[in-house]
Amino acid sequence: MGMLSYEEALDLLRQQIKEFEAEAKMEEVGVVYYVGDGVARAYGLENVMAMEVVEFEGGQKGLAFNLEEDNVGLIILGSESGIREGSIVRRSNQILSVPVGESLVGRVINALGEPLDGKGPIEYEYMSPVEKIAPGVVARKPVHEPLQTGIKSIDSMIPIGRGQRELIIGDRATGKTTICIDTILNQKNTDVYCIYVAIGQKRSTTARIIELLEKEGAMEYTTVVVASATDPASLQYLAPFVGCTIGEYFRDNGKHALVVYDDLSKHAEAYRQLSLLMRRPPGREAYPGDVFYLHSRLLERAAKLNDNLGGGSLTALPIIETKAGDVAAYIPTNVISITDGQIYLEPDLFNKGVRPAINVGLSVSRVGGAAQIKAMKQVAGTLRLDLAQFRELEAFVQFASELDKATQQTINRGMRLVELLKQEPYNPLPVEKQIVAIFAGTNGYLDDLPVESVRKFEKELYVFLDNERPEILQEIREKKALDDELKGKIKEALDAFKAKFVP
């Protein structure tokens, strides 16, 4: 090869410079110019994506939250110690993802998918992004299979179906978490995987719940995601999305999952904190304008998929804590409008000893009978009516002497049905037993018992059925509907039991 001409040399140099340029651009870095309160701002990082993970030089991770013209707002996932003005921050080119798969069952993890239970690393199937678009209208199928909670008043009157979103709403200490834990316990021996997300709870409370799940054998099918009150707001904001992503793995593989968000009030507060620190404009009650979208994009991912997609489902039970029963506040009304019904718990009922303290008048399931087996629909229809009539007349109970016989009858029956619907916590009931008990209540078997004997009647009835008439429970389980023959058998069993029952 002869001497290079001037042009050729120039071309070669240009080529070299071009390649060198490309090489240097491979890693994109930025410089932190502000840090504090769990957020940071950085110059550079021109091509960073929203929700992309970035890494600070000390090894801490952050998340690109605000993409502005001349800087990027980052939320720090974890501790901010060691991050200071002038620190270098690098792109990872990866959207925030968490491990998913069967191996997460039985584990306790934090909002980054890292184990907290000391049982070693998690062997996951793959990493799945925490923010996904919910399945569209065509991908879904109407809810039609029940998700039994094991709580009489819910399964009979406010039924929850697989793929539904049912809000549990009430003041503090009215038993919201208890209803959700009962529902998780009741999924034992079913094909439903459970995910419990604790957002901003005390660590002691969460530890107690995990211990209870362990003791009842529920951790065999449950994953717990924890973002405690002491964790940074960034992790409390991510936790429900992480729980949802873990549940979606089951939904998308033709299996069934239930996710409990405990609770979304604290979630909204964590999001408000991040948004205000990021200088996003505040709206009503200082929540950012997209707080509705925050919850709608989370809850919309709960769905019942159609059969071409495997027919899997993800059911969501979000919890909202109201202040002094104010259901018309901003976040409660938002979440009520997103969900397919709500279960409203009342302090007054709770204090009166009606537990679970469900206000049957204000609670609804917008899926309704579609989420019940036929046998339950048959016995629960009259139950709802009886209770509604009782609620109308309840105010007149104190003037009992002047009431006509029919009214007296309605009040007596109502008092006994309210008693029948009471239930101990952490004691879910199989649906076939619920059906027999409600059948007894609505068909007048309790009318002549003293009100205080109703619970005793119910307890002993279950023992009697287990020992002496197990075939009736078996038949309800298999047929899922009451025909005249089965009704006859139930009546015969109730008569036999009542004859020897001592109130």
N, C-alpha and C positions, 0 to 999 in steps of 0.2 A: 504493500500500500504506500502510495507516494505521500508527499507533503500535503497537509490539510490546507485547503484554501481558507482565506479569511472568513468567507460566508459559512463554510462547513464548520469551522471551529466555533463560530458564533452560535450556529444551530445546536451543536453538541452542548455548549455551555448552557444555552437556553433550556435544553432538554434536562440537563443535570439540575439546574436551578428549579425547574418545574417539579421534578421528582422530589427534590429536597423539601420544597415547600409543602408538598402533599404529605410527606413523612411527618413533618413537624406538626401539621394540623390534626393528626390522628387523635391526640388526646386533647380534649377541650377543657380548659381550666378557667376558674374565675377567682376573684379576690374578694374576701369578705370585708365589707366596710362598716357593718353594724351588726351587733349581736346582743341579745338580751331577752329575758322572759320566754325562752324556748323558741325564739325565731331569729333568723339571720337574714341579712341582705347582702347580695354579692354582685359585683360588676363582672362582665364577661359572660361565659356560658350562653353565647348567642343562640345556639340551636337546641337548648334544653327543652324537653317536652313537659307538659303538665303531668303531675304525679310521677315524674321520673325520680329515681333514687340518685342522690349525689353523695359523695364521700368527702368528709373533711380530712385534713392531714393527720389529725389524731386518731383517725379510724372511725369516728362517729358517723352515723348515717343521717341524711336529711332528705327532705322531699320538696320538689319544686312545686310551690303552692300558688304563687303569684307570678305571672310572666308579664313584666312591665317593659316600657320602651327601652329604658337604659339600665335596668337592673332586674334581678330575680329575687323574689321573696321565698325564703326557704323555711320550712318548719323542721326543727331538730327532733329526731326520733331518739329520745333518751336524754342523757346528760349533756349540758352545753359546756362543761368544764373543759378547758384546753382549746376552745374555739375563741379566737380573738380577732380584733381588727388586723387585717393584713394576712390572715390565714388563707391558704390555698384551698380551693374546693374543686373536686373533679366530677365530671359526668360519668355515669355508669352505663348509659345507653339502655337502661332497663326500667320499664314501668314497675312500680311497686307490686310484688307478687308474694304469695305465701304458699307453703307446701300443702298439698291436698292428698287425700287417699285414705284407704281403710286403716292404715297404720296410725292415723291420728285419733282413732277411736280409743277411749280410755285414757287420753292424755290431757294434761293441763298445760296450756301454752299462753304466752303473752301476745300482744297485738302484732308482733313481728313474726309470729310463728315459731318462736324459740321456746323450748320446753322449760317449765317451771317446776316440774314434779320430780326432778332428779332421777328419771328413769332412762337416762342416756339420750343420744341424738335421735331425731325422728327420721325414719326411713320412708320418704314420701314417694308417691308415684310421679308427680311432676309439680312444677310451680304454676300457680294460676293467678292472673292479675286480680287485685282486690276490687277494682272498678270495672264492671262489665255492663253491657247493655242488656236489659231484661228481655226475655223471650217475647216475640211479637204476638199479635192476636191470633195469627194463623197457627203458630206453634203450640197454642194452648188448647185445653179441652175443659169444658165446665167441670167444676168440682162435683164428684159424685160418690166418693168413698168416705166413710166416716173416719175421723181420727178420734178415737175414744179417749176422753180425759180421765175417766173413772170417777168423775164427780157427778152425782145424780142430777143436780139442778142444771148443770151445763149440758150433759149428754141428752137430757130430755127436752130442755126448752131453748137452749142457745147452742145448738150443735155446731161442732167445728169439723170441717172436712179436710181431706188431704189436699194441700195446695191453697188453702184459705189463709187470710191474714185476719186474725181476731185480736183486737186491742183489749188489754186488761188495764182498766183505768180506775183510779181511786186515790184517796188521801194516803199519807204515810201510815204504816201499820194497820192496813185493813185486810192484809192477807193476799196481796197481789203475787208476790214471789211464791207463796205456798201453793197457789193454784197451778202455777207453771211447773213447780217441782213435782206436784202430784201427777200432772200430765206426763212428765218425763218418767216417773216411776211406773206409770200405767203402760208404758210402751215395752215393758219387759215381756219377753216371749212374743213380740210382734216383729215385723221387719222394718221398724222405723228407727233410724239413727237419730240421736238427739245432740244438739249443740246448745250449750248454755253460755251466753255472753254476759259477763258482769262488768258494767260500765260505771266507774266512779263509786263503787261500793267500798265499805271498809274491808280491809283484808280479813279481819276476824270473821265477818259475816260470810264472806266467800269461802273461807276455810271450813266454816260450819256446814255450808251447803255441800261442799265436796265430800266432807266426812259422811254426811247423811247419804249421799249418792253411793259412796263406797259401801256403806253398811247395808244398804238395801240391794246391792248388786247391780245398781244402775250404771256404774262407770263402765260396765262391759260394752255398753252401746252408746256412751256419751263422751263428747269432747267439751272441755271447759276452756273458754277464752277469757282471760282476766286482764282488765285495765283498771287497776285500783284507784282509789281517791288520791293516793300519793304519786301515782304515775303522771307524767306530763300530759297536758291536754291533747297533744298530738296523738298519743297512743289511745286515749279515750275516744278520740274522734275516729280512729281507724278500726277499733275493736269490732263494732257490729259488721263492718264490711268484710272483715276477716272471717267472722263466724259465718256470714252469708256465703262467702266463697267456698268454705269447707262444706257447707250444706249443698251447694250447687253441684259439687262433684258427684254426690249421691243422686241428686235429681237428674243429672245429665246421663247417668249410667243406668237409668231405669229403676233406681231404688227410691226409697222414701226417706225424707229427713224432716226434722222439726227443729226450728231454731227459736230460742227465747232471747229477746233483747231486754236486759234488765239494767237500767231503763233508758228510754230515749229522751227523757227530760234532761238527764245529766249529759247525754250525748249532744243535745242541742246546745247546752251551756258550754261544753268543751269547744264546740264548733264556733260559737259566738266569741269565745275568748281568742281563738286563733284568728278569726276574721278581723276582730277589732285591733289586735296587735299588728296585723298585716295592713291596717288602715283601709280595709274595705268599708264602704259606707254603711252605717247602721240603719236599720229600719225599725219596725214596730217592736217595742220592748228591747231595743238595741240588738235584736237578732239581725243577721245580715239578710239581704233580700232573697237569697237562694236557700233559706233554711227549709222551705217547703220542698224544694227539689232535693235537698239532702236526704230527707226521709222518703220521698216518693221513689227516688231511684233505688233506694235500699229495699223498700218493701215490695216494689213492683217485681223484684227478682224472685219472690216467692210465687210459685206457679204449679199448676198441674199440666204436664206436657201431654201432647197427643200421642196416640199409639205408634205412629211412624217414628217418633223420637224416643220410644221406649216407655212412654207412659209414667215416667218418674214424677215425683212431686217434692216440693219444698213448702212446708207450712210455717208461717211465722206467727209468733205470739209476742208482739211488742208490748212493753209495759210503759205507762205514763203515770207520773205522780202528780196529782192535782194539789193546789193549795186551797184549803178550806172549801173543798167541793166545787171549785170553780172550773166547770167543764168548758166554759166559753172563753177561757184564756187562749192565747195565741197558739202555743204548741199543741195543747189538747185538741182544739178544733181542727188544726191541720191534720193531725194523725187520724182523728175520727173520720175525716173526709177521704183519707187514703185507704183505710182498712175496710174489710168486708163485714163490719159489725164490731160491737164492743161489749165487754162485760164490765158493768159498773159496780164497784164495791163501795159500800157505805159505812162510815164510822158508826152511825146510829144503830144500824142492824148488828154490826160487829159487837158493840157494847151491850146490846140486848141479848147476845148469845146466839144470834142467828149466824152460824158460820158453816160454810163460806158465806160472807156477808153480801151476797149478790142481790142487787135490786132488779127483780125480774121484770119490772115495768119499764125501766130505762135501758135494759140490756137487750140487744138484738143480735141475730146472726143473719146477715144478708144472703146467706147461702141456704139456710133453713133446712127444710125437710130433705133436700137433696143429699145432705150429709148425715142422714140417719138410716139405720136399717128399718125395714118396714114395721117390724114388731114394736120398735120404740115409737115410731110415728103413731101407731095404733093406740098405745097407752098414753102418750104424752099430749095428744090433742085435747083430751078432756082435762088433763092436769092444768094446762095453761089457762083454760077457760075458768075452771074452778078457782084458781088462784086470783085471776083478774077480778072475778066477782067478789071474792073475799076482800081484796084490797079496797074495792069501792065501799064495802060495808064496814071495813075495819074501824072507822071512826065511830060507828054507832055501838061498838061492843059494850061500852059502859052503861048504855040504857037497855041492857039485855031484856029486862022484864016486859017492855012494851012491844017487842018485835013479834011479827007473825011467824008461823011455824017454818015456812020455806026459808025465810031470812035466817032464822035461828040455825036451820039445817046447814045453810051455806057457810055461816060463820064457824060452826062446829067442825065441818069438814075442812075448811081453810086452815084453822088452827092446827089440825092434825097433819095436814099436808106440809105446812111450814116446818113442823117438827120432823116430819119424815125426810125432808130435804136437807136437814142438818147433817154434817159429816165431819168426822175427826180429820185433822190434817195428816198427810202422808199415809193415807189409808184408802187408796183408790179401789173402786169396785168394778168387777167385770160386768159387762152390759146385761148379761142374762139375769143376774141377780137384781140389778136395778129395775129391770122390766117387771119382775115378779113383785118387787116391793111397791112400785108405782101402781101396778095393777091392783094390789091389795088396797092402796090408798084411795084410788079413784072409784073403786067398786064397793066402797062402804065397809070394808072389813075393819077399819080403825074407828069408825064413827062412834061405837059404844065403848071404846076404851078410854080410860083417863088420859089426858094429853101427856102427862109425864111418863106413861108406860109405852109410848109409841116407839121410842128408841130401843127399849128392851125387846119389844115385839119384833122389831126389824132384825136386831142382832140374833135373836133366837131362831127367827125364821130362816136365816141363812144357814145356821148350823143344821136345822131340821132338813132343809133342802139338800145340803151336802151329804148328810148321812142317810136320809130315808128316801129322797126323791131325786137322786142325781140325774135320772134319765130326763126329767123335765128341763133342767138347765141345758143338758146336752141337746135336747130337741130344739130349744129356742136358738142355741148357737148354730145349729145346722140349718134349720128352716129359715131363720131370720124373719119370720112372719108368724102371726098368731092366727091359725084357722080355728074353726069351732071346736074341733076335737081337742086341740092343744089348750084352748081356753077352758074347756071342760076339765082337763087334767089339772090345770092351775087352780081352778075353783075347788076341785076335790081336795087338792093338797092343802089349800088355805083353810078349808073347813076342818080338815083333819088336824091341822096344826092349832087352829084357834080353839078347838075343843079341849086341847090339853094345855093351852097357854094360861099361866097364872099372872095377871097384871101386877 
